[in-house]
Amino acid sequence: MMEFEEGELGDLEFGEKSAEIGVDYMIYGDVLVFDTTYRTNKYNLICAPFVGANNHRQNVMFGFAFISNEKTESFEWLFEVFTKSMEGKTPVTVFTDQDLAIASALEKVSPKARHRLCLWHLYQNAVSHFGKLKGDKVFNDLFNKCMSGCSNEGQFEECWSSMISTYCLQDNSWFRCLYDIREKWSTAFNKDFFSTGTITSQRSESTNHSIGFKAKPTTSLSEFYNGAFKQALDRWRNTEKMRDFQCSKAIPNSTIPLIGFLKHA
């Protein structure tokens, strides 16, 4: 771990690269959630955890970084450093918030990765654009269905058109822009690539609870590392070990009746 004096902090990777984390990434790193919404530290740096999902669909930490700005160049540097530290392995799918700089950096560093928008962050941002519709349950239900309740593209188009026409949103520039990038956020468009079968709101909410709320504006980087980060890492690892043990002792459910010799197979 590196120590820096106040005033000397710039872009830096401030994560733990252990053998165990490296193994986790080799196994579970096909899907990566990259979050840049945490600034709870006394240097006002952006804390950006790299998170995935294990075989129990629980969070697994691949590391995290502190960066001083959200420029495309900073994200390019960070993704290059992360990829190099993980022996060149690039994810199949990357979930992020709705940031153009991140999108540009990903396209340059990992052009083959499928970029998706995290639904949790998308909804948090969307609410600020709802205006009077924020309290309309029918509207919110339609919007949520467009995000994650449509089973195919045709159903999405029908639901979206109904929502837009019912609430006269045809001239709303924000909704038009959101529709233009629908392939990046609606689950109706994610049937052709690997995403662990989960909605990333679960990943981000869990990370936010574990990391975002464990630090204060006066927290130093070393305090954050030894506190919020390591505590979350240890807690997630202990949960994984417990689930591994439970799975090793449990009898799997069968989709067909266990009759005759099948009981002894």
Sine and cosine of phi, psi and omega as CSV:
sin_phi,cos_phi,sin_psi,cos_psi,sin_omega,cos_omega
0.00,0.00,0.65,-0.76,-0.05,-1.00
-0.99,-0.17,0.56,-0.83,0.08,-1.00
-0.94,-0.34,0.68,-0.74,0.02,-1.00
-0.77,-0.63,0.59,-0.81,0.10,-1.00
-0.98,0.18,0.49,-0.87,0.03,-1.00
-0.87,0.49,0.71,-0.71,-0.05,-1.00
0.99,-0.16,-0.26,0.97,-0.01,-1.00
-0.96,-0.27,0.11,0.99,-0.08,-1.00
-1.00,0.08,0.77,-0.63,0.08,-1.00
-0.75,-0.66,-0.57,-0.82,0.09,-1.00
-0.96,0.28,0.80,-0.60,0.03,-1.00
-0.45,-0.89,0.50,-0.86,0.14,-0.99
-1.00,-0.01,0.80,-0.59,-0.12,-0.99
-0.76,-0.65,0.84,0.55,-0.06,-1.00
-0.84,-0.55,0.07,-1.00,0.00,-1.00
-0.96,-0.27,0.88,-0.48,0.04,-1.00
-0.94,-0.33,1.00,0.03,0.03,-1.00
-0.98,-0.21,0.19,-0.98,0.03,-1.00
-0.88,0.48,-0.61,0.79,-0.04,-1.00
-0.92,0.39,-0.67,0.74,0.04,-1.00
-0.90,0.44,-0.65,0.76,0.03,-1.00
-0.87,0.48,-0.67,0.74,0.04,-1.00
-0.91,0.43,-0.69,0.73,0.03,-1.00
-0.84,0.55,-0.69,0.72,-0.05,-1.00
-0.93,0.37,-0.61,0.79,0.03,-1.00
-0.89,0.46,-0.56,0.83,-0.04,-1.00
-1.00,0.08,-0.73,0.69,-0.16,-0.99
-0.94,-0.34,0.10,1.00,-0.14,-0.99
-0.99,0.14,0.20,0.98,0.05,-1.00
-0.93,0.36,-0.45,0.89,0.04,-1.00
-0.85,-0.53,0.81,-0.58,-0.09,-1.00
-0.81,-0.59,0.73,-0.68,0.11,-0.99
-0.94,-0.34,0.87,-0.49,-0.03,-1.00
-0.91,-0.42,0.87,-0.49,-0.13,-0.99
-0.86,-0.51,0.74,-0.67,-0.03,-1.00
-0.83,-0.56,0.51,0.86,-0.12,-0.99
-0.99,-0.15,0.07,1.00,-0.06,-1.00
-0.97,-0.24,0.81,-0.59,0.06,-1.00
-0.76,-0.65,0.40,0.92,-0.09,-1.00
-0.99,0.12,0.99,0.16,0.10,-0.99
-0.30,-0.95,0.35,-0.94,-0.16,-0.99
-0.95,0.32,-0.23,0.97,0.04,-1.00
-1.00,-0.05,-0.05,1.00,-0.04,-1.00
0.84,0.54,0.52,0.85,0.07,-1.00
-0.99,0.13,0.41,-0.91,0.04,-1.00
-0.99,0.12,0.84,-0.55,0.08,-1.00
-1.00,-0.09,0.85,-0.52,-0.10,-0.99
-0.84,-0.54,1.00,-0.08,0.05,-1.00
-0.97,0.24,0.55,-0.84,0.13,-0.99
-0.96,-0.27,0.92,-0.40,-0.14,-0.99
-0.80,-0.60,0.54,-0.84,0.08,-1.00
-0.71,-0.71,-0.23,-0.97,0.02,-1.00
-0.78,-0.62,0.70,-0.71,-0.01,-1.00
-1.00,0.02,-0.18,-0.98,-0.05,-1.00
-0.94,0.34,-0.17,0.98,0.09,-1.00
-0.99,-0.16,0.14,0.99,-0.06,-1.00
0.87,0.50,0.56,0.83,0.07,-1.00
-0.94,-0.35,0.39,-0.92,-0.02,-1.00
-0.87,0.49,0.63,-0.78,0.13,-0.99
-0.71,-0.70,0.73,-0.68,-0.08,-1.00
-1.00,-0.02,0.78,-0.62,0.07,-1.00
-0.98,-0.21,-0.11,0.99,-0.02,-1.00
0.70,-0.71,0.00,-1.00,0.09,-1.00
-0.40,-0.92,0.23,-0.97,-0.05,-1.00
-0.64,-0.77,0.39,-0.92,0.19,-0.98
-0.92,-0.39,0.77,-0.64,0.08,-1.00
-0.76,-0.66,0.45,-0.89,-0.13,-0.99
-1.00,-0.02,-0.23,0.97,-0.01,-1.00
-0.45,-0.89,0.11,-0.99,-0.04,-1.00
-0.91,-0.41,0.63,0.77,0.06,-1.00
-0.99,0.16,0.45,-0.89,0.01,-1.00
-0.83,0.55,-0.65,0.76,-0.02,-1.00
-0.88,0.47,-0.61,0.79,0.00,-1.00
-0.92,0.40,-0.67,0.74,0.01,-1.00
-0.94,0.35,-0.60,0.80,0.07,-1.00
-0.86,0.51,-0.74,0.67,0.02,-1.00
-0.85,0.52,-0.72,0.70,-0.05,-1.00
-0.90,0.43,-0.72,0.69,0.00,-1.00
-0.90,0.43,-0.59,0.81,0.05,-1.00
-0.91,0.41,-0.69,0.72,0.02,-1.00
-0.90,0.43,-0.69,0.73,-0.01,-1.00
-0.89,0.45,-0.72,0.69,0.00,-1.00
-0.88,0.47,-0.68,0.74,0.01,-1.00
-0.90,0.44,-0.65,0.76,-0.01,-1.00
-0.93,0.37,-0.36,0.93,0.02,-1.00
-0.97,-0.23,0.52,0.85,0.11,-0.99
0.85,0.52,0.52,0.86,0.10,-1.00
0.99,0.10,0.00,1.00,-0.01,-1.00
-0.95,0.30,0.79,-0.62,0.05,-1.00
-0.93,-0.36,0.57,-0.82,-0.02,-1.00
-0.96,0.30,0.37,-0.93,0.09,-1.00
-0.97,0.23,-0.66,0.75,-0.05,-1.00
-0.73,-0.69,0.68,-0.73,0.05,-1.00
-0.83,-0.56,0.82,-0.58,0.07,-1.00
-0.97,-0.23,0.76,-0.65,0.02,-1.00
-0.65,-0.76,0.03,-1.00,0.16,-0.99
-0.99,0.16,-0.01,-1.00,-0.12,-0.99
-1.00,0.06,0.97,0.25,-0.06,-1.00
-0.83,-0.56,0.85,-0.53,-0.05,-1.00
-0.91,0.41,-0.55,0.83,0.00,-1.00
-0.91,0.42,-0.65,0.76,0.04,-1.00
-0.90,0.43,-0.70,0.71,-0.01,-1.00
-0.86,0.51,-0.69,0.73,0.00,-1.00
-0.91,0.42,-0.67,0.74,-0.01,-1.00
-0.91,0.41,-0.67,0.75,0.01,-1.00
-0.89,0.45,-0.67,0.74,-0.02,-1.00
-0.88,0.47,-0.55,0.84,-0.01,-1.00
-0.99,0.16,-0.71,0.71,-0.09,-1.00
-0.99,0.13,-0.65,0.76,-0.04,-1.00
-0.77,-0.63,0.93,0.36,-0.10,-1.00
-0.89,0.45,-0.39,0.92,-0.02,-1.00
-1.00,0.06,-0.20,0.98,-0.01,-1.00
-0.97,0.25,0.61,-0.80,0.05,-1.00
-1.00,0.07,0.86,-0.50,-0.03,-1.00
-1.00,-0.05,0.83,-0.56,0.04,-1.00
-0.83,-0.56,0.40,-0.92,0.03,-1.00
-0.99,-0.13,0.69,-0.72,0.01,-1.00
-0.94,0.35,0.80,-0.59,-0.06,-1.00
-0.91,0.40,-0.54,0.84,-0.01,-1.00
-0.89,0.46,-0.76,0.65,0.01,-1.00
-0.93,0.37,-0.60,0.80,0.01,-1.00
-0.87,0.50,-0.71,0.71,-0.02,-1.00
-0.93,0.37,-0.64,0.77,0.04,-1.00
-0.85,0.53,-0.64,0.77,0.02,-1.00
-0.96,0.28,-0.62,0.79,-0.06,-1.00
-0.89,0.45,-0.64,0.77,-0.04,-1.00
-0.83,0.56,-0.58,0.82,-0.02,-1.00
-0.93,0.36,-0.24,0.97,0.01,-1.00
-0.97,-0.24,-0.03,1.00,-0.07,-1.00
-0.97,0.24,-0.47,0.88,-0.04,-1.00
0.88,0.48,-0.78,-0.63,-0.02,-1.00
-0.93,0.38,-0.31,0.95,-0.02,-1.00
-0.97,0.23,-0.14,0.99,-0.04,-1.00
-0.83,0.55,-0.59,0.80,-0.03,-1.00
-1.00,-0.07,0.10,0.99,-0.01,-1.00
-1.00,0.04,0.95,-0.33,-0.08,-1.00
-0.89,0.45,-0.66,0.75,-0.02,-1.00
-0.89,0.45,-0.69,0.73,0.03,-1.00
-0.89,0.46,-0.72,0.69,0.00,-1.00
-0.88,0.47,-0.61,0.79,0.04,-1.00
-0.90,0.43,-0.66,0.75,0.02,-1.00
-0.91,0.41,-0.68,0.74,-0.01,-1.00
-0.90,0.43,-0.68,0.73,0.03,-1.00
-0.90,0.43,-0.58,0.81,0.04,-1.00
-0.91,0.41,-0.64,0.77,0.05,-1.00
-0.89,0.46,-0.58,0.81,-0.01,-1.00
-0.95,0.32,-0.77,0.64,-0.18,-0.98
-0.62,-0.78,0.16,0.99,-0.07,-1.00
-0.93,-0.36,0.04,1.00,-0.01,-1.00
-0.99,-0.16,0.74,-0.68,-0.08,-1.00
-1.00,0.09,-0.28,0.96,0.01,-1.00
-0.45,-0.90,0.12,-0.99,-0.08,-1.00
-0.92,0.40,-0.61,0.79,0.01,-1.00
-0.89,0.46,-0.67,0.75,0.02,-1.00
-0.91,0.42,-0.62,0.79,0.05,-1.00
-0.88,0.47,-0.74,0.67,-0.03,-1.00
-0.86,0.51,-0.65,0.76,0.01,-1.00
-0.91,0.42,-0.70,0.71,-0.02,-1.00
-0.92,0.40,-0.69,0.72,-0.01,-1.00
-0.90,0.44,-0.72,0.70,0.00,-1.00
-0.87,0.48,-0.65,0.76,0.03,-1.00
-0.89,0.45,-0.69,0.72,-0.01,-1.00
-0.91,0.42,-0.72,0.69,-0.05,-1.00
-0.90,0.44,-0.70,0.72,-0.03,-1.00
-0.95,0.30,-0.64,0.77,-0.02,-1.00
-0.88,0.47,-0.63,0.78,-0.07,-1.00
-0.96,-0.28,0.27,0.96,0.11,-0.99
0.78,0.63,0.80,0.60,-0.04,-1.00
-0.97,-0.25,0.27,0.96,-0.07,-1.00
-0.86,0.51,-0.55,0.84,-0.05,-1.00
-0.99,-0.16,0.16,0.99,0.00,-1.00
-0.99,0.14,0.91,-0.42,-0.10,-1.00
-0.91,0.41,-0.56,0.83,-0.03,-1.00
-0.92,0.40,-0.70,0.72,0.01,-1.00
-0.93,0.37,-0.55,0.83,0.06,-1.00
-0.90,0.43,-0.68,0.73,0.02,-1.00
-0.91,0.42,-0.63,0.78,0.01,-1.00
-0.90,0.43,-0.64,0.77,0.03,-1.00
-0.90,0.44,-0.59,0.81,-0.02,-1.00
-0.89,0.46,-0.44,0.90,0.00,-1.00
-0.92,-0.38,0.48,0.88,-0.07,-1.00
-0.84,0.54,-0.51,0.86,0.00,-1.00
-0.90,0.43,-0.32,0.95,-0.04,-1.00
-1.00,0.02,-0.24,0.97,-0.09,-1.00
-0.76,-0.65,-0.53,0.85,-0.01,-1.00
-0.97,0.23,0.74,-0.67,-0.01,-1.00
-0.93,0.37,-0.20,0.98,0.06,-1.00
-0.91,0.40,-0.30,0.95,-0.05,-1.00
-0.95,-0.31,0.24,0.97,-0.06,-1.00
-0.92,-0.40,0.43,0.90,-0.05,-1.00
-0.98,0.18,-0.25,0.97,-0.13,-0.99
-0.97,-0.23,0.19,0.98,0.00,-1.00
-0.52,-0.86,0.31,-0.95,-0.10,-1.00
-0.99,0.16,0.78,-0.63,0.03,-1.00
-0.62,-0.78,0.37,0.93,-0.03,-1.00
0.91,0.41,0.10,1.00,0.06,-1.00
0.95,0.31,0.26,0.97,-0.01,-1.00
-0.85,-0.53,0.39,-0.92,0.07,-1.00
-1.00,-0.01,0.75,-0.67,-0.16,-0.99
-0.93,0.38,-0.14,0.99,0.07,-1.00
-0.85,0.52,-0.55,0.84,0.02,-1.00
-0.90,0.43,-0.68,0.73,0.01,-1.00
-0.90,0.44,-0.75,0.67,-0.09,-1.00
-0.95,0.33,-0.64,0.76,0.03,-1.00
-0.89,0.46,-0.67,0.74,0.00,-1.00
-0.91,0.41,-0.68,0.73,0.02,-1.00
-0.91,0.41,-0.66,0.75,0.02,-1.00
-0.87,0.50,-0.67,0.74,0.00,-1.00
-0.93,0.37,-0.64,0.77,-0.07,-1.00
-0.98,0.22,-0.58,0.81,-0.11,-0.99
-0.93,-0.36,-0.77,0.64,-0.11,-0.99
-0.88,0.48,-0.55,0.83,-0.08,-1.00
-0.99,-0.15,0.12,0.99,0.00,-1.00
-0.99,-0.17,-0.08,1.00,-0.04,-1.00
-0.87,-0.50,0.30,-0.96,0.00,-1.00
-0.80,-0.60,0.26,-0.97,0.02,-1.00
-0.86,0.51,-0.30,0.95,0.00,-1.00
-0.99,-0.11,0.03,1.00,-0.06,-1.00
-0.95,0.32,0.78,-0.63,0.06,-1.00
-0.99,0.15,0.20,-0.98,-0.02,-1.00
-0.91,0.41,-0.66,0.75,0.01,-1.00
-0.92,0.40,-0.61,0.79,0.05,-1.00
-0.91,0.41,-0.64,0.77,0.03,-1.00
-0.90,0.44,-0.72,0.70,-0.04,-1.00
-0.88,0.47,-0.75,0.66,-0.05,-1.00
-0.98,0.21,-0.28,0.96,-0.01,-1.00
-0.98,-0.20,-1.00,0.02,-0.12,-0.99
-0.85,0.52,-0.73,0.68,-0.08,-1.00
-0.92,0.40,-0.80,0.59,-0.06,-1.00
-0.92,0.39,-0.57,0.82,0.04,-1.00
-0.90,0.44,-0.70,0.71,0.03,-1.00
-0.89,0.45,-0.69,0.72,-0.01,-1.00
-0.88,0.48,-0.73,0.68,0.00,-1.00
-0.90,0.43,-0.67,0.75,-0.02,-1.00
-0.91,0.42,-0.69,0.72,0.01,-1.00
-0.91,0.41,-0.62,0.78,0.01,-1.00
-0.92,0.39,-0.67,0.74,0.01,-1.00
-0.89,0.45,-0.64,0.77,0.04,-1.00
-0.90,0.44,-0.66,0.75,0.02,-1.00
-0.89,0.45,-0.68,0.73,0.01,-1.00
-0.90,0.45,-0.64,0.77,0.03,-1.00
-0.90,0.43,-0.68,0.73,0.02,-1.00
-0.92,0.38,-0.61,0.79,0.07,-1.00
-0.87,0.50,-0.69,0.73,0.00,-1.00
-0.90,0.43,-0.70,0.71,0.00,-1.00
-0.88,0.48,-0.65,0.76,0.00,-1.00
-0.92,0.38,-0.56,0.83,-0.01,-1.00
-0.94,0.34,-0.39,0.92,-0.04,-1.00
-0.98,-0.20,-0.30,0.95,-0.08,-1.00
-0.99,0.14,0.43,-0.90,0.08,-1.00
-1.00,-0.10,0.86,-0.51,-0.04,-1.00
-0.91,0.41,0.56,-0.83,0.05,-1.00
-0.95,0.30,0.63,-0.78,0.01,-1.00
-0.98,-0.22,0.60,-0.80,0.02,-1.00
-0.99,0.11,-0.18,0.98,0.06,-1.00
-0.78,-0.63,0.45,-0.89,-0.01,-1.00
-0.87,0.50,0.67,-0.74,0.04,-1.00
-1.00,0.07,0.99,-0.11,-0.02,-1.00
-0.88,-0.48,0.48,-0.88,0.09,-1.00
0.83,0.56,-0.76,-0.65,-0.09,-1.00
-0.92,0.38,-0.30,0.95,0.01,-1.00
-0.88,0.47,-0.51,0.86,0.01,-1.00
-0.91,0.41,-0.40,0.91,-0.07,-1.00
-0.95,-0.30,0.11,0.99,-0.04,-1.00
-0.95,0.32,0.00,0.00,0.00,0.00
